[in-house]
Structure formats: C-alpha cells, structure tokens
C-alpha cells in the first residue's frame, strides 16, 4: 500500500512540475530577490492520529501504541521561485498524548506476560522483559526535523499572479525522526518521509494563515523495504498555522528602486547603443577575419620557404656525403706506397726478403710525421672464407706490430683492416693476392 501511495505522489509532483512549466508562457515579471529576502517564520498546531502498528502493518510482535495526539511545530520557509518554497519544519505532533489501555493489555497477553487487575481494576503486567508496570503509560511520542519542498498548484496550472491570496499547494520531504516506545521503554532515531496537501490564505502582505493534511512514515532504514523489521509507524496529521514573511532586505529594495528609475527613453537609448555596439563588433569581426587570412597566407609562405631551404640544404649535404663516401670507397684503389708485403701460402710471418719493404714504409712515415696509414691484409682463393679472413687479419696485425716494436712508429698513426679473399686478382694461386698493402688515410 505504501509503495502505491509513494508512486502516486511522485507522479502527481511530476505532473505539477510539467503544468508549472507549461503555464509560465506569459506571466508578469517575477522579481529576482537575493538570498536573504522573503524568508518566513511560522508556527503550527497539529492534531494527529497514529494507528497501532501491529494492526496497520500486520506485524503481531511489535507494539507502538496507537491513538490520538496533539502537538506544535515551528517552520522556517524561503520562497525560491514563483509559488515554490523550500521549508524546514520542526514538528512535535505527540506533545500531548494519551494511552490505549486495551491495546496495551492485548500486547501483554501476546507476549505471554502474567496479567492481573490492580486495586482499581486496571490491567497490570508483571514479570516481563519489557518492564511495563501499568497502563497509565502515555502514548508513543516522536518529533522530527524535515526539509520539504512546497509547490503551488495554482501557479502550476495557472499563470503566476502576485495579487492572488488563496493558494492550494502540495508538499513533500524527509528528515530525521526521534521516537520513544513507551511500552518497551525504547528510544529510536530513524528516517521520516512525509507529504501532503495544504491551503493558505494571505491576510496581509506579510501574514498568511494555512491548514494542511499530512501523512508521515517513520522507520529506521531497513524497515522501508522489509516488513519483518519493526521500529516503524505511520501518522496522519491535520494542522493549522500562521506564517509571517520577514519581507525584502534593504539591499534588495534599493536594487528594485534603481531598476524602477530606468525610463522607457533610457531603455530606447540603451537599445540604440546596443545596436551600434553590435555593428562595431560585426566590423571588428570582419577585420579580424581578413587579418587572420593574411596571417595564414604569410604563415604558409614562410613554411614553403623554410621547406625549400631545408630541401636545398639536404641536397647539398647528400652531395657532400656522397663525395666523402666515394672517396672512402675509392681509397683502397690508391696505394700510398707502390708495393706490398708478399707471403708464402698459408703464412702470416714476414720473410727476411720482405722485411726490407716494412723498413722502407717505416722510414717514409718517420720522414712524414703527418702521414697516417691503414695496413690491409689480403689472401688468395685457397681455403674457406672464414679461414682466409682470420689469416688476413693476422698478416696485417703482424706488420703493425713490427713497425711499432722494431721501427718505433706511433701506433696511433696506424690502423689495421683485413679483407680475406674478398678482393683478389688473377689466378687462384696468384702471389699478389697473398699480401699486406699500405693505404693513406684520407681525413
């Protein structure tokens, strides 16, 4: 049942909001006030009926006393839009409460307590865990602090009229409730959801009388979705009250007065000035577009020149690198010394007959201190590539060792390289292929 009521209330509020949006097509201008304007403070008296929870919810092992109550409340309210309010309500609807003796006796019997009449004939419960001693216990009490949204139905389905005095409205909200179960001697803090319908009548610009009917649901959190969890009850209230509007602040009054000083002629002048400013802005935007186009053209031209310069520099760099690469590739074709050290087959030791060539090359290097040579070893076609590559390396390194150790040539002026049988001439056993040659280093 509660779920159905909640759904109906939500649908009604949505329909009211939609009506409010539709109705505000042509309405008088609503004055815009600051935060501190149009606050209201009020008091209300309420008459409440609270049903027995065991009967209302069908939960037999709980007892929140049912009955009629009376109480008081205080309201702080702020108008946030045309006919829409936010209010904070402190309500103590069970300030004056009575007890339900029959329900209390029934509850005692359901708990298996020992009941007997006292001297006056009242039903008394003893020897029980709840500690109930007589039936003079007052009605279960609770008070709540809630925040509620109030929506005028007149302003939802009709245009806003600041002269309207009567106003039918709906409200809904929630907050914290604090309840005391007198039967159990238990104090419980929980959640309260409330909603209802009200009617207000504005007696003067600042004084308003109102009456409301309201339904409350009070529970701890699990009780909203589990019927087997207790500590909840439902209240139905009828309230009457008085609201006093604190009015508009001095700052807002001054602002409204300044707005009232603006005459139609001033508005026309402002509109003409605004139109002139719009034209100036349009001209400025057109000039900005032209300048932006020129900047884009200059940027494109600069990018083009920069790309061409980079391309030319790259071509020059590639050309120089090509020349250097060609010189390095061709340097093996030019002997610095017009003879080579020759070797017998499968040997890297310099023979006595060839030692005179090594000595002659060393003498040339001493006579030319700036000269640097690369000593390159070669082999004929005999044996495998891997074997000949190692053999040519040994031949070149042996010649360098002799020139450094025996003839005192600076080793930094000599570099070693080997080609195996990758560079060969003539017949497979041609002696010229078994050699060490000397090439001038080109720097």
C-alpha positions in Angstrom: 0.0 0.0 0.0 2.7 2.4 0.9 4.6 1.7 -2.3 1.4 2.5 -4.3 0.9 5.8 -2.4 4.5 6.8 -3.0 4.2 6.1 -6.7 1.1 8.2 -6.9 2.7 11.1 -5.0 5.8 11.0 -7.3 3.6 11.0 -10.5 1.5 13.9 -9.1 4.6 16.0 -8.4 5.9 15.3 -11.9 2.6 16.3 -13.4 2.5 19.5 -11.3 6.1 20.5 -12.4 5.1 19.9 -16.1 2.0 22.0 -15.6 4.1 24.8 -14.0 6.4 24.8 -17.0 3.5 24.9 -19.4 1.7 27.7 -17.5 4.5 30.2 -17.4 4.4 31.2 -21.1 3.1 34.7 -20.5 3.3 35.9 -16.9 4.2 39.1 -15.1 7.9 39.5 -14.5 8.9 37.7 -11.3 11.2 39.9 -9.2 14.6 38.5 -8.5 15.5 38.8 -4.9 18.6 37.9 -3.0 19.1 35.0 -0.7 18.1 36.8 2.5 14.8 38.2 1.1 11.4 36.7 1.6 12.1 34.3 4.4 9.1 33.4 6.5 8.8 32.0 10.0 5.7 30.4 11.4 4.1 28.1 14.0 1.6 25.4 13.6 -0.7 23.3 15.8 -1.4 19.7 14.8 -3.9 17.0 15.6 -2.5 13.6 14.8 -3.9 10.0 14.6 -1.3 7.2 14.9 -2.7 3.7 14.2 -1.5 0.7 16.1 1.4 -0.7 14.1 0.6 -4.3 14.8 -2.8 -3.8 13.2 -1.8 -1.4 10.5 1.2 -3.4 9.2 0.1 -6.9 10.3 3.2 -7.4 12.5 2.0 -9.0 15.7 5.1 -9.0 17.8 5.5 -5.2 17.8 3.8 -2.6 19.9 3.9 1.1 19.0 1.0 2.5 20.9 -1.8 3.9 18.7 -4.1 6.7 19.4 -4.7 10.5 19.0 -2.2 13.2 19.7 -1.8 16.9 19.7 1.3 18.9 19.2 3.1 22.0 18.0 5.7 22.9 15.3 8.0 25.6 14.0 8.5 26.4 10.3 11.3 28.3 8.5 10.4 28.9 4.9 12.1 30.5 1.8 10.4 31.5 -1.4 12.7 30.2 -4.2 10.5 30.9 -7.3 7.0 31.9 -8.2 4.9 29.8 -5.9 7.7 27.4 -5.0 9.1 27.2 -1.5 11.8 25.4 0.5 11.0 25.0 4.2 12.5 23.4 7.3 10.0 22.1 9.7 10.5 21.0 13.3 7.3 19.2 14.5 6.4 17.6 17.8 2.9 16.2 16.9 2.7 14.0 20.0 3.5 16.6 22.6 0.2 15.9 24.3 -0.6 12.1 24.0 -2.9 9.6 25.6 -2.6 5.8 26.0 -4.5 2.9 24.6 -5.1 0.6 27.5 -6.9 -2.1 25.6 -4.1 -2.4 23.0 -1.5 -2.5 25.9 -3.3 -5.4 27.6 -3.7 -7.2 24.2 0.1 -6.7 23.7 0.9 -8.1 27.1 -1.1 -11.2 26.5 0.5 -11.7 23.1 3.9 -11.7 24.8 2.9 -14.3 27.4 3.1 -12.0 30.3 1.3 -12.5 33.6 -1.6 -10.0 33.8 -3.8 -9.3 36.8 -6.0 -6.4 37.8 -4.8 -4.0 40.4 -6.8 -2.4 43.2 -8.7 -0.1 40.8 -9.4 -2.8 38.3 -6.7 -1.7 35.8 -4.9 -4.4 33.9 -1.3 -4.7 35.1 1.6 -6.7 33.6 4.4 -8.1 35.8 7.5 -10.4 35.4 8.2 -9.4 31.8 11.3 -8.2 29.9 9.6 -5.0 28.7 9.2 -3.5 32.2 5.6 -2.5 31.8 4.1 -2.0 35.2 0.7 -0.4 34.5 -1.4 1.1 31.7 -1.1 4.7 32.6 1.9 5.0 30.2 1.4 7.8 27.7 1.1 7.5 24.0 4.3 6.7 22.0 5.9 10.0 21.2 8.1 11.3 18.4 9.4 14.6 17.0 11.1 15.2 13.6 13.2 17.7 11.7 12.5 17.7 8.0 13.2 19.6 4.8 10.3 19.9 2.5 9.6 21.3 -1.0 6.3 23.2 -1.4 4.7 23.6 -4.8 1.7 25.9 -5.6 -0.9 24.1 -7.7 -2.4 27.5 -8.7 0.9 28.6 -10.2 1.4 25.2 -11.8 -1.9 25.1 -13.7 -2.5 28.9 -13.9 -0.2 31.8 -14.6 1.6 33.4 -11.6 -0.4 36.2 -10.1 1.2 38.3 -7.3 -2.2 39.6 -6.2 -3.6 36.1 -5.6 -4.5 35.5 -1.9 -5.7 31.9 -1.8 -3.3 29.2 -2.7 -3.7 25.4 -2.9 -0.3 23.6 -2.7 1.3 20.2 -2.2 4.4 19.4 -0.2 6.8 16.5 0.3 10.1 16.0 2.1 12.0 14.0 4.6 14.4 14.1 7.5 15.2 12.7 10.9 12.7 11.5 13.4 13.2 10.7 17.1 10.6 8.3 18.6 10.1 6.8 22.1 8.2 3.5 22.5 6.7 3.8 26.0 5.6 0.1 26.0 9.2 -1.0 25.6 10.9 1.9 27.2 12.9 2.3 24.0 14.2 5.5 22.3 14.8 5.2 18.5 16.2 7.6 15.9 15.1 7.0 12.3 14.0 8.4 9.0 10.8 10.3 8.3 9.2 10.7 4.9 6.2 13.0 4.7 3.9 14.5 2.1 0.5 16.2 2.0 -1.9 18.9 0.7 -2.4 22.4 2.1 -4.3 25.6 1.6 -3.0 29.1 2.5 -4.7 32.5 2.6 -2.6 35.7 2.6 -4.3 38.1 5.0 -1.8 40.9 4.5 1.4 41.3 2.5 3.3 39.6 5.4 0.7 37.5 7.2 -0.6 34.2 6.0 -2.8 31.6 7.5 -2.7 27.9 6.4 -4.1 24.5 7.0 -2.6 21.2 5.9 -3.3 17.4 5.9 -0.3 15.2 6.0 0.9 11.6 6.2 4.2 10.5 7.8 6.1 7.3 7.5 8.7 6.8 10.2 11.2 4.0 10.4 14.8 3.0 10.7 16.3 2.3 7.3 15.7 -1.5 6.9 12.0 -1.1 7.8 11.3 0.7 4.5 11.9 -2.4 2.5 11.5 -5.3 5.0 8.2 -5.8 6.7 9.7 -8.2 9.2 11.8 -5.4 10.7 10.0 -3.2 13.1 10.5 0.2 14.8 8.2 2.0 12.3 4.8 3.5 12.3 2.6 5.8 10.3 1.0 9.1 11.3 -1.9 11.1 9.8 -2.0 14.8 10.8 -4.3 17.8 10.4 -2.5 21.2 11.1 -3.4 24.9 11.2 -0.8 27.6 11.4 0.4 31.1 10.9 3.3 32.3 8.8 5.0 35.7 9.0 7.1 36.9 6.0 10.2 38.9 7.0 10.0 40.8 3.7 12.6 42.1 1.3 16.0 43.2 2.6 17.1 46.8 2.3 19.7 45.9 -0.3 17.1 44.3 -2.5 14.7 47.2 -2.0 17.4 49.6 -3.2 18.1 47.4 -6.2 14.4 47.3 -7.1 14.2 51.1 -6.8 17.2 51.5 -9.1 15.6 49.3 -11.6 12.4 51.3 -11.4 14.3 54.5 -12.3 15.1 53.2 -15.7 12.5 55.0 -18.0 11.4 53.9 -21.5 13.5 56.7 -23.1 16.6 55.3 -21.3 15.7 51.8 -22.4 15.4 53.1 -26.0 18.7 54.8 -25.8 20.3 51.7 -24.4 18.9 49.6 -27.2 20.2 52.1 -29.8 23.6 52.0 -28.1 23.4 48.2 -28.0 22.7 48.1 -31.8 25.6 50.4 -32.5 27.9 48.2 -30.4 26.6 45.2 -32.4 27.6 46.8 -35.7 31.0 47.8 -34.3 31.5 44.2 -33.2 30.5 42.9 -36.6 33.0 45.2 -38.3 35.7 44.2 -35.9 35.0 40.5 -36.5 35.2 41.1 -40.3 38.5 42.9 -39.9 39.7 40.1 -37.7 38.8 37.5 -40.4 40.8 39.5 -43.0 43.8 39.8 -40.7 43.6 36.1 -39.9 43.6 35.3 -43.6 46.7 37.4 -44.2 48.4 35.8 -41.2 47.6 32.4 -42.7 49.0 33.3 -46.1 52.2 34.6 -44.6 52.5 31.5 -42.4 52.0 29.3 -45.5 54.6 31.3 -47.5 57.1 31.1 -44.6 56.5 27.3 -44.3 57.1 26.9 -48.0 60.3 29.0 -48.0 61.5 27.0 -45.0 60.8 23.7 -46.6 62.6 24.7 -49.8 65.6 25.9 -47.8 65.7 22.6 -45.9 65.4 20.7 -49.1 68.3 22.6 -50.7 70.4 22.1 -47.6 69.6 18.4 -47.6 70.6 18.1 -51.3 73.9 19.8 -50.6 74.5 17.6 -47.5 73.7 14.5 -49.5 76.0 15.6 -52.3 78.9 16.2 -49.9 78.2 12.9 -48.1 78.2 11.1 -51.4 81.6 12.6 -52.3 83.1 11.6 -49.0 81.6 8.2 -49.2 83.1 7.8 -52.7 86.5 9.0 -51.5 86.5 6.5 -48.7 85.3 3.7 -51.1 88.0 4.6 -53.6 90.9 5.0 -51.2 91.6 1.2 -51.4 92.3 1.7 -55.1 95.3 4.1 -54.4 98.4 2.9 -52.8 100.3 5.2 -50.5 103.3 3.0 -51.0 103.8 1.5 -54.5 104.5 -2.1 -53.2 103.0 -4.7 -50.9 104.5 -7.2 -48.5 104.1 -10.7 -50.0 103.6 -14.0 -48.3 104.1 -17.7 -49.0 100.9 -19.8 -49.0 99.2 -20.1 -45.6 101.7 -17.9 -43.7 101.5 -14.5 -41.9 105.2 -14.1 -40.8 107.2 -11.5 -42.8 110.1 -13.2 -44.5 113.6 -11.6 -44.4 113.2 -10.8 -48.1 110.0 -8.8 -47.5 111.2 -7.2 -44.3 113.1 -4.5 -46.3 109.6 -3.3 -47.5 108.4 -2.9 -44.0 111.5 -1.0 -43.1 111.1 1.3 -46.1 107.5 2.1 -45.2 108.5 2.9 -41.6 111.3 5.2 -43.0 108.7 7.1 -45.1 106.4 7.5 -42.0 109.3 8.9 -40.0 110.1 11.4 -42.7 106.5 12.4 -42.9 105.1 12.8 -39.4 101.7 13.8 -40.6 101.2 10.7 -42.6 98.8 8.0 -41.3 98.4 4.6 -42.9 95.9 1.8 -43.0 97.5 -1.7 -43.1 95.2 -4.1 -45.0 95.7 -7.8 -45.2 94.6 -10.0 -48.2 94.6 -13.7 -49.1 94.3 -15.8 -52.3 91.3 -18.0 -53.2 92.6 -21.1 -51.3 90.8 -22.3 -48.1 87.5 -21.1 -46.7 86.2 -17.5 -46.4 86.3 -17.7 -42.6 89.9 -19.1 -42.5 91.2 -16.5 -45.0 89.6 -13.7 -43.1 91.5 -14.7 -39.9 94.7 -15.2 -41.9 94.5 -11.8 -43.5 93.9 -10.2 -40.0 97.0 -11.9 -38.6 99.1 -10.7 -41.6 98.0 -7.0 -41.1 98.4 -7.1 -37.3 101.9 -8.7 -37.5 103.1 -5.9 -39.9 101.8 -3.2 -37.5 103.5 -5.0 -34.5 106.9 -4.9 -36.4 106.5 -1.3 -37.4 105.7 -0.3 -33.8 108.1 -2.6 -31.9 111.0 -2.7 -34.2 110.9 0.7 -36.0 109.2 2.9 -33.3 106.2 4.1 -35.3 103.4 5.6 -33.2 100.6 3.1 -33.1 98.0 5.9 -33.3 99.2 6.6 -36.8 98.5 3.0 -37.9 95.1 1.4 -38.3 94.5 -2.3 -39.3 92.0 -3.8 -41.7 91.6 -7.2 -43.4 89.7 -8.3 -46.5 90.3 -12.1 -46.6 89.8 -13.3 -50.2 87.1 -10.7 -51.0 89.5 -8.6 -53.1 91.6 -10.8 -55.3 93.3 -10.7 -58.8 94.0 -13.2 -61.5 94.7 -16.9 -60.9 93.6 -18.6 -57.7 97.3 -19.0 -56.6 98.4 -15.6 -57.8 101.0 -14.4 -55.3 99.8 -10.8 -55.4 96.7 -11.9 -53.6 98.8 -13.0 -50.5 99.8 -9.6 -49.5 99.7 -6.7 -47.0 99.2 -3.3 -48.6 99.5 0.3 -47.2 96.8 2.9 -47.9 97.0 6.5 -46.9 94.3 7.6 -44.5 92.1 10.3 -46.0 90.7 12.6 -43.3 
